[in-house]
Amino acid sequence: DDVVDIESLTMLLLEYLGVEYPEVLKQRYKIEINAGDDGKILLENIGRKRGMLLSDGEINTERAAITVLDEYRSGKLG
């Protein structure tokens, strides 16, 4: 976590999972995945769906990234 930016790492993971295992993401996060969605779009969709919003209405992508990585590492995702 200290070597690579956590959001960038999560975006790469989501891009991979979105291509190879889209059903896993759809079931876990209840999001739609379209062809061509990159990791940033998927991360923002997850953050929005989970209600991870900042006071100004922006999506807290850092919090979403931490959540996705924690779920992946604990075996809840893939």
Secondary structure, 3 states (H helix, E strand, C coil): CCCCCHHHHHHHHHHHHHHHCHHHHHHHHCCCCCCCCCHHHHHHHHHHHCCCECCCCCECHHHHHHHHHHHHHCCCCC
